[in-house]
Amino acid sequence: MRGRKPKPTAIRKAEGNPGKRAFNPHEPLPPGGKPSCPPHLSTVAKTEWKRICGILYDMGVITQIDRAVLAGYCQAYARWVEAERKLKEGPTLIKTPSGYVQQSPWLGISHKNQELMGRYMAELGLTPASRSKIAIDTRDASREPLQVQIVRFVVDPAEDDAQRLIENPSGRDADDL
């Protein structure tokens, strides 16, 4: 993909569609509701899930389909916490059996999980910078999402033009094809 990542339709609608580009009429809508905490998460990850899931749901950021993204964030958070605890217990630089000095493996684990957390946090709107890119129209908070009204035209076959359109819906002559 080239260029910027496309902004989600929900955010574009909340901002009032500043670019005035058409919305994707065939975009799938995820089911509503708060996602349930996966049982495979560690204890620390489950604690983080309980802390943040309700807040994100109330903000309208997550639905049931976003369970894996939130689980990934929570597990990265738990691994980062574990690595930081291990770093408190020992030095950040260790001496190998061959005499070389190297950084603790826990330091690399901590940095990697901080990086992962940052990615997930940007996706979920958990950082001040990612939230600043979202502008919600608060003038009418009770406003329903945009809905398309279906309009059906009934054609009277008694009219000559109507009969011609039924036989040739494109409206073009056979010579034009």
C-alpha positions as CSV (number, residue, x, y, z in Angstrom):
1,M,0.0,0.0,0.0
2,R,1.3,3.4,-0.8
3,G,0.7,6.6,1.1
4,R,-1.0,6.9,4.4
5,K,-3.1,4.2,6.0
6,P,-6.8,4.9,5.3
7,K,-8.7,6.3,8.2
8,P,-11.5,4.1,9.5
9,T,-15.0,5.1,8.3
10,A,-16.3,5.4,11.9
11,I,-13.6,8.1,12.5
12,R,-14.3,9.9,9.2
13,K,-18.0,10.0,10.1
14,A,-17.2,11.2,13.6
15,E,-15.1,14.0,12.2
16,G,-17.9,15.0,9.8
17,N,-16.0,13.6,6.7
18,P,-13.7,16.6,6.1
19,G,-12.4,15.3,2.8
20,K,-16.0,14.9,1.5
21,R,-15.1,11.6,-0.1
22,A,-17.8,9.0,-0.4
23,F,-18.0,6.3,2.2
24,N,-17.7,2.6,1.2
25,P,-21.3,1.4,1.0
26,H,-20.2,-2.2,1.2
27,E,-17.9,-1.9,4.3
28,P,-18.7,-4.7,6.8
29,L,-20.0,-3.5,10.1
30,P,-18.6,-5.4,13.2
31,P,-21.0,-6.7,15.7
32,G,-21.5,-4.5,18.7
33,G,-20.7,-5.4,22.3
34,K,-17.7,-5.5,24.5
35,P,-15.2,-8.3,23.7
36,S,-14.6,-11.0,26.3
37,C,-11.2,-11.6,27.8
38,P,-9.3,-14.5,26.2
39,P,-8.5,-17.3,28.8
40,H,-4.9,-17.7,27.5
41,L,-3.7,-14.3,28.7
42,S,-1.4,-14.1,31.6
43,T,-2.6,-12.8,35.0
44,V,-1.0,-9.4,34.4
45,A,-2.5,-9.2,30.9
46,K,-5.9,-10.0,32.3
47,T,-5.6,-7.3,34.8
48,E,-4.7,-4.8,32.1
49,W,-7.6,-6.1,30.0
50,K,-10.0,-5.4,32.9
51,R,-8.5,-1.9,33.4
52,I,-8.8,-0.8,29.8
53,C,-11.5,-2.8,28.0
54,G,-14.4,-1.0,29.5
55,I,-12.9,2.4,28.9
56,L,-12.2,1.7,25.2
57,Y,-15.7,0.3,24.8
58,D,-17.3,3.4,26.4
59,M,-15.2,5.5,24.0
60,G,-16.6,3.6,21.1
61,V,-13.2,2.4,20.0
62,I,-13.6,-1.4,20.2
63,T,-16.2,-4.0,19.4
64,Q,-16.2,-7.8,19.7
65,I,-14.2,-8.2,16.5
66,D,-11.3,-6.2,18.1
67,R,-10.6,-8.8,20.7
68,A,-7.3,-10.0,19.2
69,V,-5.9,-6.5,18.9
70,L,-6.7,-5.7,22.5
71,A,-5.4,-9.2,23.6
72,G,-2.1,-8.5,21.7
73,Y,-1.7,-5.2,23.5
74,C,-2.4,-6.7,26.9
75,Q,0.0,-9.6,26.4
76,A,2.8,-7.2,25.2
77,Y,2.1,-5.1,28.3
78,A,2.4,-8.1,30.6
79,R,5.7,-9.2,29.0
80,W,7.0,-5.7,29.3
81,V,6.1,-5.6,33.0
82,E,7.8,-9.0,33.5
83,A,10.9,-7.8,31.8
84,E,11.0,-4.6,33.8
85,R,10.7,-6.7,37.0
86,K,13.6,-8.9,36.0
87,L,15.7,-5.9,35.1
88,K,15.1,-4.5,38.7
89,E,16.4,-7.8,40.1
90,G,19.7,-7.8,38.2
91,P,22.0,-5.6,36.2
92,T,21.4,-4.3,32.7
93,L,24.9,-5.5,31.7
94,I,26.0,-9.0,32.4
95,K,29.3,-10.8,31.9
96,T,29.2,-14.0,29.8
97,P,31.1,-17.1,30.7
98,S,33.7,-16.3,28.0
99,G,34.3,-12.9,29.6
100,Y,32.4,-10.6,27.2
101,V,30.1,-7.9,28.6
102,Q,26.6,-7.8,27.0
103,Q,23.2,-6.4,27.8
104,S,20.7,-8.4,29.7
105,P,18.3,-10.4,27.5
106,W,15.5,-8.8,29.6
107,L,16.5,-5.4,28.2
108,G,15.8,-6.6,24.6
109,I,12.5,-8.2,25.7
110,S,11.5,-5.0,27.4
111,H,12.3,-2.8,24.3
112,K,10.6,-5.2,21.9
113,N,7.4,-5.3,23.9
114,Q,7.4,-1.5,24.4
115,E,7.6,-1.2,20.6
116,L,4.7,-3.7,20.2
117,M,2.7,-1.8,22.8
118,G,3.2,1.4,20.9
119,R,1.9,-0.1,17.7
120,Y,-1.2,-1.5,19.4
121,M,-1.7,1.7,21.4
122,A,-1.8,3.8,18.2
123,E,-4.3,1.4,16.6
124,L,-6.6,1.6,19.7
125,G,-6.3,5.4,20.3
126,L,-4.5,4.9,23.6
127,T,-1.9,7.7,23.2
128,P,-2.5,11.4,23.3
129,A,-1.1,11.8,19.8
130,S,-3.4,9.1,18.3
131,R,-6.4,10.7,20.1
132,S,-5.5,14.1,18.8
133,K,-6.0,12.9,15.3
134,I,-9.7,12.1,16.1
135,A,-12.1,15.0,16.2
136,I,-15.6,14.0,17.3
137,D,-18.6,16.2,16.6
138,T,-20.1,16.9,20.0
139,R,-22.9,19.1,18.8
140,D,-25.3,16.2,18.6
141,A,-23.9,13.2,20.6
142,S,-27.2,11.3,20.2
143,R,-26.9,11.3,16.5
144,E,-27.4,7.9,14.8
145,P,-24.8,6.6,12.3
146,L,-25.4,7.6,8.8
147,Q,-28.0,5.4,7.2
148,V,-28.8,5.0,3.5
149,Q,-32.5,5.2,2.5
150,I,-33.5,3.0,-0.3
151,V,-35.6,4.7,-3.0
152,R,-37.5,2.5,-5.4
153,F,-39.0,3.8,-8.7
154,V,-42.1,2.2,-10.0
155,V,-42.3,2.3,-13.8
156,D,-45.7,2.5,-15.5
157,P,-45.4,0.2,-18.6
158,A,-48.2,2.1,-20.2
159,E,-45.9,5.0,-20.9
160,D,-43.7,4.7,-24.1
161,D,-40.5,5.9,-22.5
162,A,-41.1,3.6,-19.5
163,Q,-41.5,0.6,-21.8
164,R,-38.3,1.5,-23.7
165,L,-36.4,1.7,-20.4
166,I,-37.7,-1.8,-19.4
167,E,-36.5,-3.3,-22.7
168,N,-33.2,-1.4,-22.7
169,P,-32.3,-0.3,-19.1
170,S,-29.0,1.4,-20.2
171,G,-30.9,3.9,-22.3
172,R,-28.4,3.5,-25.1
173,D,-29.3,2.5,-28.7
174,A,-28.1,-0.8,-30.0
175,D,-25.8,1.1,-32.4
176,D,-24.0,2.7,-29.5
177,L,-23.0,-0.7,-28.0
